[in-house]
Amino acid sequence: MSLSAHLNDRQSPVRRFILARFPAARTLALGSRERLLGTTPIRPSRAAPHDLIGMALDYRLRYYFGQPSARQSVAWLGAALACGAGSTLAADGSGPIAAERRLPATAVADFFGGFSGLLRHVQPARRRLEAEDEARLASYCLVLALFEQIYRAGAESPNPLLDPHPLPSATALLASLESHWIEDVCALSYAFRERHFGLVESTVKTALNPTFEGSGDVGGADADLILDDCLIEIKATVYPRVDPRWLHQLIGYLLLDYDDRYAIRQVGVYLARQAMLLRWPLATLMGPATPPARRLAGQLDLFATHDLEVSVASTPLVDPLRLLFAARVQLRDTLAEATLSPPAVRIPRVRATRRTRPNSSPATALPLWTA
C-alpha cells in the first residue's frame, strides 16, 4: 500500500489524519481558480493516454535540472520486472511476469545503454535542446514511463511493451510509440522552457524523484521533485484547476520527511498544460492548529536548545515550523498505533547539512545493465 493508496482509502488512518489536520487544503485548492482564469491549455493534437504523457513529462522535466541515474528511477524497477530480472515484484506485490510476456534482457539492456549515450551526447541539464534532440529525449522518457507503469500497475496489467507480444529490441521499444505522443511531450517541455527557464537557471538545490525517511511506513512514497525548499507535484490535466487531493498528496510527502532532510518550506503544483506553477508557503498550508498540535508544538520548544539545529543560524523556530514538527510526530504516532509502522516515535532532528540520499531501490543491485 502506497501513500496514494492510503489517500484513496476512506478507512486509512493516514487519510483521516491529513483531512482532519489540514482542512485548509481544500480552501487553498478552490482559491486557485481565479489565478487560472483565462488560461489556454496546450491540448494534444489527438487523443492520448494522459497518465502516460504526464509520467513521461515528469521524467523530461527532471532532466532540465540534473541527470539522475536511471538506476534510481521507478522505471528501472519496471524494466527489471518486465524482463524477469532477479526477484523484482510490482508495487502491488504481483509478479513475476509470465515468461511468454517478458521482454528480452538484451532489449532492456540496449535501451538503457542507448539512453545513457543520448544523455552523454545532449547533456540536457540547464540547456535548451534542438528539436531533434528534444524529440529523441521525449521518446526515451515515454518508454521510461511505460516501464514505470509496469511496476505501478502490476504484473498482470496490459502494457504496449508486453502486449499482445513482447517487443524484441530496443529499436522496437522506441518505434512502438505514437508520433503524436512524442509531439505532445515536446510541446509541454517547450512551454515549460519558455515560461520557467529562469527557474532552471536559478535553482541551487534539487532532489529529483525523492523518497522520504517515512516512505516505508506507508508502503512507499516518492515525489516528483524538490527545487530548493519547494516540493512540486507535476500535473498534465487539460482542465485549469487544482484538485484538493493533490495538496493532500504534497502534505503527505511533507509529513513523511521526518528528519526534515529536504527542509521543505513551501509546496507547489505545476500545471503543465497551462505552463503555470502555483505555490503555497508552509504557513498558509498548515492552517489553524488543533489544540493537541499546539500542546505538542510547545513541548518541542523544550528540545530546541538541545536537539534541534535550525538551517538558518540563530533563527528561532517559528509557529509553522513547530506545527509541522508536531504534525510529523502525530502522524508517526498514528501509524505506530495502527501497526503500520513498528518504529517508536522520536523527536525529529533538523540538520544544517543535507545528507546523501540512501540507496533504497531493490533493483540497483541487479547486474543486468548500466545506466
Contacts in CASP RR format, 6 or more apart in sequence:
PFRMAT RR
TARGET T0000
AUTHOR 0000-0000-0000
METHOD contacts of the structure
MODEL  1
MSLSAHLNDRQSPVRRFILARFPAARTLALGSRERLLGTTPIRPSRAAPH
DLIGMALDYRLRYYFGQPSARQSVAWLGAALACGAGSTLAADGSGPIAAE
RRLPATAVADFFGGFSGLLRHVQPARRRLEAEDEARLASYCLVLALFEQI
YRAGAESPNPLLDPHPLPSATALLASLESHWIEDVCALSYAFRERHFGLV
ESTVKTALNPTFEGSGDVGGADADLILDDCLIEIKATVYPRVDPRWLHQL
IGYLLLDYDDRYAIRQVGVYLARQAMLLRWPLATLMGPATPPARRLAGQL
DLFATHDLEVSVASTPLVDPLRLLFAARVQLRDTLAEATLSPPAVRIPRV
RATRRTRPNSSPATALPLWTA
1 9 0 8 1.000
1 218 0 8 1.000
1 219 0 8 1.000
2 91 0 8 1.000
2 218 0 8 1.000
2 219 0 8 1.000
2 220 0 8 1.000
2 221 0 8 1.000
3 14 0 8 1.000
3 215 0 8 1.000
3 218 0 8 1.000
3 219 0 8 1.000
3 220 0 8 1.000
3 221 0 8 1.000
3 249 0 8 1.000
3 252 0 8 1.000
3 253 0 8 1.000
3 256 0 8 1.000
4 249 0 8 1.000
5 12 0 8 1.000
6 12 0 8 1.000
6 14 0 8 1.000
6 15 0 8 1.000
6 218 0 8 1.000
7 14 0 8 1.000
7 15 0 8 1.000
7 18 0 8 1.000
7 245 0 8 1.000
7 248 0 8 1.000
7 249 0 8 1.000
7 252 0 8 1.000
8 15 0 8 1.000
9 15 0 8 1.000
13 334 0 8 1.000
13 335 0 8 1.000
13 337 0 8 1.000
13 338 0 8 1.000
13 340 0 8 1.000
14 218 0 8 1.000
14 252 0 8 1.000
14 331 0 8 1.000
14 334 0 8 1.000
14 335 0 8 1.000
15 248 0 8 1.000
17 330 0 8 1.000
17 331 0 8 1.000
17 334 0 8 1.000
18 25 0 8 1.000
18 248 0 8 1.000
18 251 0 8 1.000
18 252 0 8 1.000
18 255 0 8 1.000
19 248 0 8 1.000
20 290 0 8 1.000
21 290 0 8 1.000
21 293 0 8 1.000
21 327 0 8 1.000
21 330 0 8 1.000
22 247 0 8 1.000
22 248 0 8 1.000
22 251 0 8 1.000
22 285 0 8 1.000
22 286 0 8 1.000
22 287 0 8 1.000
23 287 0 8 1.000
24 284 0 8 1.000
24 285 0 8 1.000
24 286 0 8 1.000
24 287 0 8 1.000
24 288 0 8 1.000
25 244 0 8 1.000
25 247 0 8 1.000
25 248 0 8 1.000
25 251 0 8 1.000
25 285 0 8 1.000
26 244 0 8 1.000
26 247 0 8 1.000
28 242 0 8 1.000
28 247 0 8 1.000
28 280 0 8 1.000
28 284 0 8 1.000
28 285 0 8 1.000
29 241 0 8 1.000
29 242 0 8 1.000
29 243 0 8 1.000
29 244 0 8 1.000
29 246 0 8 1.000
29 247 0 8 1.000
30 244 0 8 1.000
32 241 0 8 1.000
32 242 0 8 1.000
32 278 0 8 1.000
33 240 0 8 1.000
33 241 0 8 1.000
35 276 0 8 1.000
35 278 0 8 1.000
36 240 0 8 1.000
36 241 0 8 1.000
36 242 0 8 1.000
36 271 0 8 1.000
36 274 0 8 1.000
36 276 0 8 1.000
37 240 0 8 1.000
38 240 0 8 1.000
39 240 0 8 1.000
39 274 0 8 1.000
39 276 0 8 1.000
40 274 0 8 1.000
41 238 0 8 1.000
41 239 0 8 1.000
41 240 0 8 1.000
41 273 0 8 1.000
41 274 0 8 1.000
42 187 0 8 1.000
42 188 0 8 1.000
42 191 0 8 1.000
42 272 0 8 1.000
42 273 0 8 1.000
42 274 0 8 1.000
42 275 0 8 1.000
43 238 0 8 1.000
43 273 0 8 1.000
44 53 0 8 1.000
44 180 0 8 1.000
44 183 0 8 1.000
44 184 0 8 1.000
45 180 0 8 1.000
45 183 0 8 1.000
45 184 0 8 1.000
46 180 0 8 1.000
48 178 0 8 1.000
48 180 0 8 1.000
48 181 0 8 1.000
48 184 0 8 1.000
49 181 0 8 1.000
50 236 0 8 1.000
50 237 0 8 1.000
50 238 0 8 1.000
51 149 0 8 1.000
52 142 0 8 1.000
52 145 0 8 1.000
52 146 0 8 1.000
52 149 0 8 1.000
52 181 0 8 1.000
53 181 0 8 1.000
53 184 0 8 1.000
53 185 0 8 1.000
53 188 0 8 1.000
53 236 0 8 1.000
54 145 0 8 1.000
54 234 0 8 1.000
54 235 0 8 1.000
54 236 0 8 1.000
54 272 0 8 1.000
55 145 0 8 1.000
55 148 0 8 1.000
55 149 0 8 1.000
56 138 0 8 1.000
56 141 0 8 1.000
56 142 0 8 1.000
56 144 0 8 1.000
56 145 0 8 1.000
56 181 0 8 1.000
56 185 0 8 1.000
57 141 0 8 1.000
57 185 0 8 1.000
57 188 0 8 1.000
57 189 0 8 1.000
57 234 0 8 1.000
57 236 0 8 1.000
57 272 0 8 1.000
58 145 0 8 1.000
58 209 0 8 1.000
58 224 0 8 1.000
58 234 0 8 1.000
59 73 0 8 1.000
59 75 0 8 1.000
59 141 0 8 1.000
59 144 0 8 1.000
59 145 0 8 1.000
60 137 0 8 1.000
60 138 0 8 1.000
60 141 0 8 1.000
60 185 0 8 1.000
60 188 0 8 1.000
60 189 0 8 1.000
61 189 0 8 1.000
61 192 0 8 1.000
61 224 0 8 1.000
61 225 0 8 1.000
61 234 0 8 1.000
61 270 0 8 1.000
62 68 0 8 1.000
62 208 0 8 1.000
62 209 0 8 1.000
62 224 0 8 1.000
62 225 0 8 1.000
63 119 0 8 1.000
63 124 0 8 1.000
63 125 0 8 1.000
63 137 0 8 1.000
63 141 0 8 1.000
64 124 0 8 1.000
64 125 0 8 1.000
64 126 0 8 1.000
64 192 0 8 1.000
64 193 0 8 1.000
64 200 0 8 1.000
65 125 0 8 1.000
65 126 0 8 1.000
65 200 0 8 1.000
65 203 0 8 1.000
65 206 0 8 1.000
65 208 0 8 1.000
65 225 0 8 1.000
65 227 0 8 1.000
66 124 0 8 1.000
66 125 0 8 1.000
66 126 0 8 1.000
66 206 0 8 1.000
66 208 0 8 1.000
67 119 0 8 1.000
67 123 0 8 1.000
67 124 0 8 1.000
67 125 0 8 1.000
68 208 0 8 1.000
68 209 0 8 1.000
69 371 0 8 1.000
70 76 0 8 1.000
70 112 0 8 1.000
70 115 0 8 1.000
70 116 0 8 1.000
70 144 0 8 1.000
70 371 0 8 1.000
71 361 0 8 1.000
71 363 0 8 1.000
71 364 0 8 1.000
71 371 0 8 1.000
72 209 0 8 1.000
72 359 0 8 1.000
72 361 0 8 1.000
72 364 0 8 1.000
73 144 0 8 1.000
73 148 0 8 1.000
73 209 0 8 1.000
74 148 0 8 1.000
74 151 0 8 1.000
74 152 0 8 1.000
74 209 0 8 1.000
74 222 0 8 1.000
75 144 0 8 1.000
75 145 0 8 1.000
75 147 0 8 1.000
75 148 0 8 1.000
75 151 0 8 1.000
76 147 0 8 1.000
76 361 0 8 1.000
76 363 0 8 1.000
76 364 0 8 1.000
76 371 0 8 1.000
77 88 0 8 1.000
77 148 0 8 1.000
77 151 0 8 1.000
77 361 0 8 1.000
77 362 0 8 1.000
77 363 0 8 1.000
78 88 0 8 1.000
78 90 0 8 1.000
78 147 0 8 1.000
78 148 0 8 1.000
78 150 0 8 1.000
78 151 0 8 1.000
78 363 0 8 1.000
79 85 0 8 1.000
79 103 0 8 1.000
79 108 0 8 1.000
79 111 0 8 1.000
79 112 0 8 1.000
79 147 0 8 1.000
79 150 0 8 1.000
79 363 0 8 1.000
80 86 0 8 1.000
80 88 0 8 1.000
80 363 0 8 1.000
80 366 0 8 1.000
80 368 0 8 1.000
81 88 0 8 1.000
81 89 0 8 1.000
81 90 0 8 1.000
81 95 0 8 1.000
81 96 0 8 1.000
81 97 0 8 1.000
81 150 0 8 1.000
81 151 0 8 1.000
81 155 0 8 1.000
82 97 0 8 1.000
82 102 0 8 1.000
82 103 0 8 1.000
82 108 0 8 1.000
82 147 0 8 1.000
82 150 0 8 1.000
82 159 0 8 1.000
82 161 0 8 1.000
82 162 0 8 1.000
82 166 0 8 1.000
83 102 0 8 1.000
83 103 0 8 1.000
83 104 0 8 1.000
83 105 0 8 1.000
83 107 0 8 1.000
83 108 0 8 1.000
83 368 0 8 1.000
84 96 0 8 1.000
84 97 0 8 1.000
84 102 0 8 1.000
84 105 0 8 1.000
85 105 0 8 1.000
85 108 0 8 1.000
85 363 0 8 1.000
85 366 0 8 1.000
85 368 0 8 1.000
86 366 0 8 1.000
87 96 0 8 1.000
88 96 0 8 1.000
88 362 0 8 1.000
88 363 0 8 1.000
88 366 0 8 1.000
89 95 0 8 1.000
89 96 0 8 1.000
89 155 0 8 1.000
90 150 0 8 1.000
90 151 0 8 1.000
90 152 0 8 1.000
90 153 0 8 1.000
90 154 0 8 1.000
90 155 0 8 1.000
91 151 0 8 1.000
91 152 0 8 1.000
91 154 0 8 1.000
92 154 0 8 1.000
93 154 0 8 1.000
93 155 0 8 1.000
94 154 0 8 1.000
94 155 0 8 1.000
94 156 0 8 1.000
95 154 0 8 1.000
95 155 0 8 1.000
95 156 0 8 1.000
96 155 0 8 1.000
97 150 0 8 1.000
97 155 0 8 1.000
97 162 0 8 1.000
100 166 0 8 1.000
101 162 0 8 1.000
101 163 0 8 1.000
101 166 0 8 1.000
102 162 0 8 1.000
102 166 0 8 1.000
103 161 0 8 1.000
103 162 0 8 1.000
103 166 0 8 1.000
103 167 0 8 1.000
103 173 0 8 1.000
104 166 0 8 1.000
104 168 0 8 1.000
104 169 0 8 1.000
105 368 0 8 1.000
106 169 0 8 1.000
107 167 0 8 1.000
107 168 0 8 1.000
107 169 0 8 1.000
107 170 0 8 1.000
107 172 0 8 1.000
107 173 0 8 1.000
108 170 0 8 1.000
108 368 0 8 1.000
108 369 0 8 1.000
109 368 0 8 1.000
109 369 0 8 1.000
110 169 0 8 1.000
110 170 0 8 1.000
111 140 0 8 1.000
111 143 0 8 1.000
111 170 0 8 1.000
111 173 0 8 1.000
111 174 0 8 1.000
112 369 0 8 1.000
112 370 0 8 1.000
112 371 0 8 1.000
113 170 0 8 1.000
113 369 0 8 1.000
113 370 0 8 1.000
113 371 0 8 1.000
114 170 0 8 1.000
115 140 0 8 1.000
115 144 0 8 1.000
115 371 0 8 1.000
116 370 0 8 1.000
116 371 0 8 1.000
118 133 0 8 1.000
118 136 0 8 1.000
118 137 0 8 1.000
118 140 0 8 1.000
121 133 0 8 1.000
122 129 0 8 1.000
122 133 0 8 1.000
122 136 0 8 1.000
122 137 0 8 1.000
124 133 0 8 1.000
124 137 0 8 1.000
126 200 0 8 1.000
126 201 0 8 1.000
128 193 0 8 1.000
128 197 0 8 1.000
129 137 0 8 1.000
131 186 0 8 1.000
134 186 0 8 1.000
134 189 0 8 1.000
134 190 0 8 1.000
135 182 0 8 1.000
135 186 0 8 1.000
138 182 0 8 1.000
138 185 0 8 1.000
138 186 0 8 1.000
138 189 0 8 1.000
139 174 0 8 1.000
139 177 0 8 1.000
139 182 0 8 1.000
140 174 0 8 1.000
141 185 0 8 1.000
142 177 0 8 1.000
142 181 0 8 1.000
142 182 0 8 1.000
142 185 0 8 1.000
143 161 0 8 1.000
143 173 0 8 1.000
143 174 0 8 1.000
143 177 0 8 1.000
146 159 0 8 1.000
146 160 0 8 1.000
146 161 0 8 1.000
147 161 0 8 1.000
149 157 0 8 1.000
149 159 0 8 1.000
150 157 0 8 1.000
150 159 0 8 1.000
150 161 0 8 1.000
150 162 0 8 1.000
153 159 0 8 1.000
160 176 0 8 1.000
161 167 0 8 1.000
161 173 0 8 1.000
161 176 0 8 1.000
167 173 0 8 1.000
167 176 0 8 1.000
188 236 0 8 1.000
188 272 0 8 1.000
188 273 0 8 1.000
191 272 0 8 1.000
191 273 0 8 1.000
191 275 0 8 1.000
192 270 0 8 1.000
192 272 0 8 1.000
192 275 0 8 1.000
193 200 0 8 1.000
194 275 0 8 1.000
195 275 0 8 1.000
195 276 0 8 1.000
196 275 0 8 1.000
196 277 0 8 1.000
199 227 0 8 1.000
199 277 0 8 1.000
203 227 0 8 1.000
203 228 0 8 1.000
204 228 0 8 1.000
205 226 0 8 1.000
205 227 0 8 1.000
205 228 0 8 1.000
205 354 0 8 1.000
206 225 0 8 1.000
206 226 0 8 1.000
206 227 0 8 1.000
206 228 0 8 1.000
207 225 0 8 1.000
207 226 0 8 1.000
207 262 0 8 1.000
207 357 0 8 1.000
208 225 0 8 1.000
209 222 0 8 1.000
209 223 0 8 1.000
209 224 0 8 1.000
209 225 0 8 1.000
210 222 0 8 1.000
210 223 0 8 1.000
210 225 0 8 1.000
210 226 0 8 1.000
210 262 0 8 1.000
210 357 0 8 1.000
211 220 0 8 1.000
211 221 0 8 1.000
211 222 0 8 1.000
211 223 0 8 1.000
211 357 0 8 1.000
211 360 0 8 1.000
212 221 0 8 1.000
212 223 0 8 1.000
212 253 0 8 1.000
212 256 0 8 1.000
212 257 0 8 1.000
212 258 0 8 1.000
212 261 0 8 1.000
212 262 0 8 1.000
213 256 0 8 1.000
213 257 0 8 1.000
213 258 0 8 1.000
213 259 0 8 1.000
213 261 0 8 1.000
214 221 0 8 1.000
214 256 0 8 1.000
214 257 0 8 1.000
214 258 0 8 1.000
214 332 0 8 1.000
214 341 0 8 1.000
215 221 0 8 1.000
215 222 0 8 1.000
215 256 0 8 1.000
215 360 0 8 1.000
216 341 0 8 1.000
217 256 0 8 1.000
217 332 0 8 1.000
217 335 0 8 1.000
217 340 0 8 1.000
217 341 0 8 1.000
217 343 0 8 1.000
218 256 0 8 1.000
218 335 0 8 1.000
218 340 0 8 1.000
221 252 0 8 1.000
221 253 0 8 1.000
221 256 0 8 1.000
223 231 0 8 1.000
223 232 0 8 1.000
223 233 0 8 1.000
223 250 0 8 1.000
223 253 0 8 1.000
224 232 0 8 1.000
224 233 0 8 1.000
224 234 0 8 1.000
225 232 0 8 1.000
225 234 0 8 1.000
226 232 0 8 1.000
226 262 0 8 1.000
226 264 0 8 1.000
229 262 0 8 1.000
229 263 0 8 1.000
229 264 0 8 1.000
229 265 0 8 1.000
229 266 0 8 1.000
230 264 0 8 1.000
230 265 0 8 1.000
230 266 0 8 1.000
230 267 0 8 1.000
230 268 0 8 1.000
230 279 0 8 1.000
231 250 0 8 1.000
231 253 0 8 1.000
231 254 0 8 1.000
231 262 0 8 1.000
231 264 0 8 1.000
231 266 0 8 1.000
231 267 0 8 1.000
231 268 0 8 1.000
232 267 0 8 1.000
232 268 0 8 1.000
232 269 0 8 1.000
232 270 0 8 1.000
232 277 0 8 1.000
233 246 0 8 1.000
233 249 0 8 1.000
233 250 0 8 1.000
233 267 0 8 1.000
233 268 0 8 1.000
233 269 0 8 1.000
233 270 0 8 1.000
234 269 0 8 1.000
234 270 0 8 1.000
234 272 0 8 1.000
235 246 0 8 1.000
235 269 0 8 1.000
235 270 0 8 1.000
235 271 0 8 1.000
235 272 0 8 1.000
236 272 0 8 1.000
236 273 0 8 1.000
237 271 0 8 1.000
237 273 0 8 1.000
238 273 0 8 1.000
240 271 0 8 1.000
240 274 0 8 1.000
242 269 0 8 1.000
242 271 0 8 1.000
242 278 0 8 1.000
246 269 0 8 1.000
247 267 0 8 1.000
247 269 0 8 1.000
247 280 0 8 1.000
247 285 0 8 1.000
250 267 0 8 1.000
250 268 0 8 1.000
250 269 0 8 1.000
251 267 0 8 1.000
251 285 0 8 1.000
253 264 0 8 1.000
254 264 0 8 1.000
254 267 0 8 1.000
254 285 0 8 1.000
254 324 0 8 1.000
255 324 0 8 1.000
255 327 0 8 1.000
255 328 0 8 1.000
255 331 0 8 1.000
256 331 0 8 1.000
257 264 0 8 1.000
257 328 0 8 1.000
258 328 0 8 1.000
258 332 0 8 1.000
258 348 0 8 1.000
259 348 0 8 1.000
259 349 0 8 1.000
259 350 0 8 1.000
259 351 0 8 1.000
260 325 0 8 1.000
260 348 0 8 1.000
260 349 0 8 1.000
260 350 0 8 1.000
260 351 0 8 1.000
261 351 0 8 1.000
261 354 0 8 1.000
261 355 0 8 1.000
262 354 0 8 1.000
263 311 0 8 1.000
263 350 0 8 1.000
263 354 0 8 1.000
264 282 0 8 1.000
265 281 0 8 1.000
265 282 0 8 1.000
266 279 0 8 1.000
266 280 0 8 1.000
266 281 0 8 1.000
266 282 0 8 1.000
266 285 0 8 1.000
267 279 0 8 1.000
267 280 0 8 1.000
267 282 0 8 1.000
267 285 0 8 1.000
268 277 0 8 1.000
268 278 0 8 1.000
268 279 0 8 1.000
268 280 0 8 1.000
269 277 0 8 1.000
269 278 0 8 1.000
270 276 0 8 1.000
270 277 0 8 1.000
270 278 0 8 1.000
271 277 0 8 1.000
271 278 0 8 1.000
281 320 0 8 1.000
282 320 0 8 1.000
282 321 0 8 1.000
282 324 0 8 1.000
283 318 0 8 1.000
283 319 0 8 1.000
283 320 0 8 1.000
286 320 0 8 1.000
286 323 0 8 1.000
286 324 0 8 1.000
286 327 0 8 1.000
289 297 0 8 1.000
289 319 0 8 1.000
289 323 0 8 1.000
289 326 0 8 1.000
292 330 0 8 1.000
293 323 0 8 1.000
293 326 0 8 1.000
293 327 0 8 1.000
293 330 0 8 1.000
294 323 0 8 1.000
294 326 0 8 1.000
296 326 0 8 1.000
296 329 0 8 1.000
296 330 0 8 1.000
297 319 0 8 1.000
297 322 0 8 1.000
297 323 0 8 1.000
297 325 0 8 1.000
297 326 0 8 1.000
298 322 0 8 1.000
298 326 0 8 1.000
300 308 0 8 1.000
300 317 0 8 1.000
300 322 0 8 1.000
300 325 0 8 1.000
300 326 0 8 1.000
300 329 0 8 1.000
300 347 0 8 1.000
301 317 0 8 1.000
301 322 0 8 1.000
303 347 0 8 1.000
304 316 0 8 1.000
304 317 0 8 1.000
307 347 0 8 1.000
307 349 0 8 1.000
308 317 0 8 1.000
308 347 0 8 1.000
308 349 0 8 1.000
308 350 0 8 1.000
309 349 0 8 1.000
309 350 0 8 1.000
309 351 0 8 1.000
309 352 0 8 1.000
310 316 0 8 1.000
310 317 0 8 1.000
310 350 0 8 1.000
310 352 0 8 1.000
311 350 0 8 1.000
311 351 0 8 1.000
311 352 0 8 1.000
313 352 0 8 1.000
317 325 0 8 1.000
325 347 0 8 1.000
325 348 0 8 1.000
328 348 0 8 1.000
329 345 0 8 1.000
329 347 0 8 1.000
329 348 0 8 1.000
332 341 0 8 1.000
332 343 0 8 1.000
332 345 0 8 1.000
333 345 0 8 1.000
335 341 0 8 1.000
336 342 0 8 1.000
336 343 0 8 1.000
336 344 0 8 1.000
336 345 0 8 1.000
END
